[in-house]
Amino acid sequence: MRCGPAVQGNGSWVTVRFSLSAPPGRDGGRRAAVRPSAVGRTTALAAAVLVLVLMVLVIVRLPWVGDLGMHAATVQRLRHSPLDPGNPLVDADTPSPYYSPWMLLLGIVARLSGLSVFVVLRLAAVAGLALLVTGVWRYVRTLSAHRAAPALALLSLLLLWGTTAFLWSGFTGLNSLALTVSYPSTFTLGLAFHFWAWLTGALRREAGWPTWLGLGVLCAVILLCHQFSGVVAGLGAVATVLAARPRRAVWPRPAAGLLLGALVLWAWPYYDFYALFGAGAALEDVHRVLYGHPVARYGLVLLGVAALVPRRRRDRWDPLVIFFALGVLVAGAGWVSGHYSWGRALPAALIPAQLAVALEVTGAGRRRLRACWAVLLGGALVVGAWAQAGTLGYVLPRGVLPGVVEDGYRPPWTGYHWITPWVRYGDVVMAEGRAARQVPAYGPYTVAPGYPDFFLPDERGRVGDTVRYFAEGTSEGVRRGIEREYGVRWVVGRGGWPGGAGLRAVARGPEGEVLYAVP
């Protein structure tokens, strides 16, 4: 069997292909050529399709863990009042950073179509997943002409994480994406990949003023839709521009685009974007967890970090290398300074590393080197897939799964649809814990928001009153005063809760909770 290299130029890339052919037979003919590259490409594509099918099945079920209630409540408010929705969680007329262009579009879709909020969120999940997949495909094609590169890159983004499943919006791990695919973060991250692809094309062809103004508006939309993913998109854009090193004559165009984007952010009527720069202190404790157990959560990404080394040797202006450095710089500064919310920039370090190893499999010069990277990446993807195998529990009955897989499955929350025959849209419900995070998804308000709210001036008082209301030693007179102050009509409490003695029980939930009517 003979191996012969063929070098073919393709713009700024050089593609090296190896053809394996059998020796001639006795009759002077040749057997059919063996194409391992085609086999690998087909395998990668088939694996990516299987993962996407799993994601589609997850969307059908739309499992609920985390912030789904917040986004459902946001769509509810925009559906009922697109121009003046008020606070999405409590009965107060305050702005909210959740009122983004994307959520406004979803609210209008729900209003015009008459579809339920949860059906609209499923449509949002399909749109977000499609945008993410096509964005990855487009951006990777700007980095490699190899046909297998996009599929390998997608698999790396989904599976190359750690040995422990990790859940957080804006992070592309399979387990995380399964529970956040309907969130604005998924839509925004998909838009970011498209943004990087468009930006790369604009820099290469030295696009004109309209293109750069459009990119500025797109950058503003990304920041409005999900601020943390917008930071990641911005770091990727800076890396792309630095790697391209455009001529000085081109600089006024991106500067004009940035200025227009800043004006769009300033003009957005639903909340003051620039006021968010003062919200960091309220978010630090929530994000401290992002820095915990880094090896268990992100350990497999070290293979991608290793793949960045040869890229740096080949080109010190490589965009992925610069992107990674910027991500490490911001996330590391957050850890050192105690600004743990800066940990949301971690995808800016993870994404370029994950893409780098996929590109080394398809782009390393020698066949043996490519084969080595392929073996390492394949093994890491298998380990990552096993670590996130609990995702199967969202589409398969638990009895079908092996015990070790069930151990990694996180059961979704039970909804509060059982209160809807009595509780109407706009009613105020006294609730705490998980109930406070889910009840607003069906239209009611709660007294205290289930999530930190920087724009709610009396948030601390509301939280304190809720704690006092459910405390065992609180008198009935104090409880009645809190009910009158906030216009409480319903209470969701635990079964056997002493405070329910003066209330009328009207329904019981599947987890032992009771819906009480306030006299």
NORPE-V341931 format. One record per residue. RES is the residue in one letter. PSI is psi in degrees with one decimal (NA if undefined). Layout:
res=RES psi=PSI
res=RES psi=PSI
//
This chain:
res=M psi=132.1
res=R psi=148.7
res=C psi=122.9
res=G psi=124.5
res=P psi=147.2
res=A psi=120.0
res=V psi=128.0
res=Q psi=126.5
res=G psi=145.9
res=N psi=82.4
res=G psi=-122.0
res=S psi=4.2
res=W psi=155.9
res=V psi=118.8
res=T psi=129.1
res=V psi=120.0
res=R psi=143.2
res=F psi=129.7
res=S psi=127.7
res=L psi=122.1
res=S psi=146.7
res=A psi=153.9
res=P psi=156.9
res=P psi=145.4
res=G psi=-179.3
res=R psi=-27.2
res=D psi=9.2
res=G psi=-8.6
res=G psi=176.7
res=R psi=147.0
res=R psi=166.0
res=A psi=139.0
res=A psi=141.9
res=V psi=129.7
res=R psi=84.5
res=P psi=-28.0
res=S psi=-38.0
res=A psi=-37.9
res=V psi=-45.3
res=G psi=-39.9
res=R psi=-42.4
res=T psi=-40.8
res=T psi=-45.4
res=A psi=-43.2
res=L psi=-41.5
res=A psi=-41.6
res=A psi=-42.0
res=A psi=-40.5
res=V psi=-40.7
res=L psi=-42.3
res=V psi=-40.1
res=L psi=-36.4
res=V psi=-42.3
res=L psi=-42.8
res=M psi=-39.2
res=V psi=-41.2
res=L psi=-35.5
res=V psi=-40.6
res=I psi=-37.3
res=V psi=-39.4
res=R psi=-33.4
res=L psi=65.0
res=P psi=148.1
res=W psi=105.1
res=V psi=125.4
res=G psi=-128.0
res=D psi=14.7
res=L psi=-35.8
res=G psi=-37.6
res=M psi=-45.4
res=H psi=-35.0
res=A psi=-41.0
res=A psi=-37.2
res=T psi=-44.6
res=V psi=-38.2
res=Q psi=-48.8
res=R psi=-43.0
res=L psi=-27.4
res=R psi=-41.7
res=H psi=-30.6
res=S psi=83.6
res=P psi=-29.0
res=L psi=-29.0
res=D psi=73.2
res=P psi=-21.6
res=G psi=-169.6
res=N psi=136.2
res=P psi=-19.4
res=L psi=-36.6
res=V psi=161.0
res=D psi=79.1
res=A psi=147.8
res=D psi=79.5
res=T psi=156.2
res=P psi=171.3
res=S psi=134.9
res=P psi=-8.1
res=Y psi=-14.2
res=Y psi=81.0
res=S psi=168.8
res=P psi=-37.9
res=W psi=-45.6
res=M psi=-33.6
res=L psi=-41.7
res=L psi=-42.3
res=L psi=-39.3
res=G psi=-39.2
res=I psi=-39.5
res=V psi=-44.6
res=A psi=-38.6
res=R psi=-43.7
res=L psi=-33.7
res=S psi=-24.7
res=G psi=5.1
res=L psi=151.8
res=S psi=157.9
res=V psi=-38.5
res=F psi=-29.1
res=V psi=-41.1
res=V psi=-37.7
res=L psi=-31.6
res=R psi=-40.9
res=L psi=-39.0
res=A psi=-37.3
res=A psi=-42.4
res=V psi=-44.5
res=A psi=-43.0
res=G psi=-43.3
res=L psi=-42.9
res=A psi=-40.8
res=L psi=-38.3
res=L psi=-46.3
res=V psi=-48.0
res=T psi=-32.0
res=G psi=-43.7
res=V psi=-42.8
res=W psi=-47.7
res=R psi=-44.2
res=Y psi=-41.4
res=V psi=-32.6
res=R psi=-21.7
res=T psi=-14.3
res=L psi=-22.8
res=S psi=141.1
res=A psi=-2.8
res=H psi=134.8
res=R psi=-22.7
res=A psi=-12.4
res=A psi=-45.7
res=P psi=-41.9
res=A psi=-43.6
res=L psi=-38.9
res=A psi=-42.5
res=L psi=-43.1
res=L psi=-39.3
res=S psi=-42.6
res=L psi=-32.8
res=L psi=-34.3
res=L psi=-21.4
res=L psi=81.3
res=W psi=-92.0
res=G psi=-168.0
res=T psi=-0.1
res=T psi=129.5
res=A psi=139.9
res=F psi=135.2
res=L psi=119.8
res=W psi=137.1
res=S psi=144.0
res=G psi=-5.2
res=F psi=133.0
res=T psi=11.6
res=G psi=149.4
res=L psi=-46.7
res=N psi=-40.4
res=S psi=-44.3
res=L psi=-32.9
res=A psi=-30.7
res=L psi=-9.2
res=T psi=10.6
res=V psi=-25.6
res=S psi=-1.9
res=Y psi=158.3
res=P psi=-24.9
res=S psi=-37.8
res=T psi=-46.3
res=F psi=-44.5
res=T psi=-41.4
res=L psi=-38.5
res=G psi=-40.7
res=L psi=-34.0
res=A psi=-42.1
res=F psi=-42.2
res=H psi=-39.6
res=F psi=-44.9
res=W psi=-38.3
res=A psi=-45.1
res=W psi=-40.4
res=L psi=-42.2
res=T psi=-45.0
res=G psi=-40.2
res=A psi=-37.7
res=L psi=-37.7
res=R psi=-35.6
res=R psi=3.6
res=E psi=62.6
res=A psi=162.3
res=G psi=-175.7
res=W psi=-44.5
res=P psi=-39.6
res=T psi=-44.7
res=W psi=-35.0
res=L psi=-39.5
res=G psi=-40.2
res=L psi=-35.8
res=G psi=-42.7
res=V psi=-42.1
res=L psi=-40.6
res=C psi=-40.9
res=A psi=-40.9
res=V psi=-41.9
res=I psi=-45.7
res=L psi=-35.2
res=L psi=-33.8
res=C psi=-39.5
res=H psi=106.2
res=Q psi=-40.0
res=F psi=-43.1
res=S psi=-28.4
res=G psi=-36.4
res=V psi=-43.8
res=V psi=-43.5
res=A psi=-39.8
res=G psi=-41.3
res=L psi=-40.1
res=G psi=-36.3
res=A psi=-42.6
res=V psi=-43.5
res=A psi=-40.2
res=T psi=-42.6
res=V psi=-43.7
res=L psi=-38.9
res=A psi=-34.2
res=A psi=-26.6
res=R psi=63.6
res=P psi=157.0
res=R psi=154.9
res=R psi=-31.7
res=A psi=-20.2
res=V psi=-24.6
res=W psi=-37.1
res=P psi=-28.2
res=R psi=-52.8
res=P psi=-30.0
res=A psi=-41.0
res=A psi=-37.9
res=G psi=-40.9
res=L psi=-40.5
res=L psi=-43.2
res=L psi=-40.7
res=G psi=-40.5
res=A psi=-36.4
res=L psi=-38.5
res=V psi=-43.5
res=L psi=-40.5
res=W psi=-34.8
res=A psi=-12.0
res=W psi=123.3
res=P psi=-12.5
res=Y psi=-21.3
res=Y psi=161.3
res=D psi=102.7
res=F psi=-42.7
res=Y psi=-17.2
res=A psi=-18.7
res=L psi=-19.0
res=F psi=-18.0
res=G psi=7.2
res=A psi=-1.2
res=G psi=-40.5
res=A psi=-32.3
res=A psi=-9.4
res=L psi=-3.3
res=E psi=-48.4
res=D psi=-35.8
res=V psi=-35.6
res=H psi=1.1
res=R psi=-33.2
res=V psi=-23.6
res=L psi=-24.2
res=Y psi=-2.1
res=G psi=145.8
res=H psi=54.8
res=P psi=-35.8
res=V psi=-44.1
res=A psi=-33.7
res=R psi=-33.3
res=Y psi=10.2
res=G psi=-38.2
res=L psi=-19.0
res=V psi=-16.0
res=L psi=-30.2
res=L psi=-39.6
res=G psi=-36.7
res=V psi=-40.9
res=A psi=-34.6
res=A psi=-22.4
res=L psi=-23.1
res=V psi=-53.2
res=P psi=-29.6
res=R psi=-38.7
res=R psi=-35.8
res=R psi=-36.8
res=R psi=-34.5
res=D psi=110.0
res=R psi=-9.9
res=W psi=24.0
res=D psi=130.8
res=P psi=-36.1
res=L psi=-37.0
res=V psi=-45.4
res=I psi=-42.0
res=F psi=-48.2
res=F psi=-45.0
res=A psi=-41.2
res=L psi=-41.5
res=G psi=-44.3
res=V psi=-40.6
res=L psi=-48.5
res=V psi=-48.9
res=A psi=-39.8
res=G psi=-39.0
res=A psi=-36.3
res=G psi=-39.6
res=W psi=-43.2
res=V psi=-41.6
res=S psi=-9.6
res=G psi=6.8
res=H psi=76.8
res=Y psi=-18.8
res=S psi=-20.6
res=W psi=-13.0
res=G psi=-16.0
res=R psi=-10.4
res=A psi=0.4
res=L psi=-37.6
res=P psi=-23.4
res=A psi=-20.7
res=A psi=-34.0
res=L psi=-45.3
res=I psi=-50.0
res=P psi=-33.9
res=A psi=-41.9
res=Q psi=-39.6
res=L psi=-36.2
res=A psi=-43.1
res=V psi=-34.7
res=A psi=-37.7
res=L psi=-29.3
res=E psi=-34.2
res=V psi=-36.2
res=T psi=-11.9
res=G psi=-9.4
res=A psi=145.5
res=G psi=-51.3
res=R psi=150.3
res=R psi=-43.0
res=R psi=-37.0
res=L psi=-42.3
res=R psi=-41.1
res=A psi=-38.7
res=C psi=-46.8
res=W psi=-38.6
res=A psi=-42.2
res=V psi=-45.1
res=L psi=-45.1
res=L psi=-41.8
res=G psi=-45.4
res=G psi=-42.9
res=A psi=-38.5
res=L psi=-37.0
res=V psi=-45.1
res=V psi=-43.9
res=G psi=-39.0
res=A psi=-40.0
res=W psi=-39.5
res=A psi=-29.4
res=Q psi=17.3
res=A psi=-18.6
res=G psi=-17.7
res=T psi=-28.4
res=L psi=-25.2
res=G psi=-17.9
res=Y psi=-11.1
res=V psi=-11.6
res=L psi=148.5
res=P psi=144.0
res=R psi=-31.3
res=G psi=-20.9
res=V psi=-26.7
res=L psi=143.5
res=P psi=156.2
res=G psi=-39.0
res=V psi=-28.7
res=V psi=-39.8
res=E psi=-32.1
res=D psi=-26.9
res=G psi=4.3
res=Y psi=131.4
res=R psi=106.9
res=P psi=135.6
res=P psi=160.9
res=W psi=152.3
res=T psi=136.4
res=G psi=176.5
res=Y psi=31.9
res=H psi=-20.4
res=W psi=-12.9
res=I psi=-13.1
res=T psi=-25.3
res=P psi=-20.5
res=W psi=-44.4
res=V psi=128.4
res=R psi=168.1
res=Y psi=132.9
res=G psi=-11.0
res=D psi=150.9
res=V psi=126.6
res=V psi=130.8
res=M psi=117.2
res=A psi=158.0
res=E psi=166.6
res=G psi=-138.3
res=R psi=-35.0
res=A psi=-39.5
res=A psi=-23.1
res=R psi=-15.8
res=Q psi=-35.5
res=V psi=-43.9
res=P psi=-16.8
res=A psi=-22.1
res=Y psi=1.8
res=G psi=-30.6
res=P psi=170.7
res=Y psi=162.0
res=T psi=166.3
res=V psi=-50.3
res=A psi=139.6
res=P psi=142.5
res=G psi=-6.0
res=Y psi=152.9
res=P psi=137.3
res=D psi=101.4
res=F psi=-29.3
res=F psi=-1.1
res=L psi=106.0
res=P psi=-31.6
res=D psi=27.5
res=E psi=-45.0
res=R psi=-41.0
res=G psi=-40.1
res=R psi=-42.7
res=V psi=-42.9
res=G psi=-41.1
res=D psi=-35.7
res=T psi=-43.6
res=V psi=-44.1
res=R psi=-37.0
res=Y psi=-42.1
res=F psi=-4.8
res=A psi=141.7
res=E psi=-32.8
res=G psi=2.4
res=T psi=135.6
res=S psi=160.9
res=E psi=-33.6
res=G psi=-40.7
res=V psi=-40.3
res=R psi=-42.8
res=R psi=-34.8
res=G psi=-40.0
res=I psi=-40.2
res=E psi=-43.0
res=R psi=-38.5
res=E psi=-38.8
res=Y psi=2.7
res=G psi=37.4
res=V psi=129.3
res=R psi=-22.1
res=W psi=155.6
res=V psi=131.7
res=V psi=111.6
res=G psi=170.4
res=R psi=150.6
res=G psi=134.0
res=G psi=6.5
res=W psi=126.0
res=P psi=-30.4
res=G psi=-10.9
res=G psi=-2.5
res=A psi=-33.9
res=G psi=10.4
res=L psi=165.4
res=R psi=117.1
res=A psi=129.0
res=V psi=-19.9
res=A psi=154.5
res=R psi=137.3
res=G psi=171.7
res=P psi=-14.1
res=E psi=24.0
res=G psi=4.1
res=E psi=158.4
res=V psi=137.0
res=L psi=119.7
res=Y psi=141.6
res=A psi=134.6
res=V psi=130.0
res=P psi=NA
//
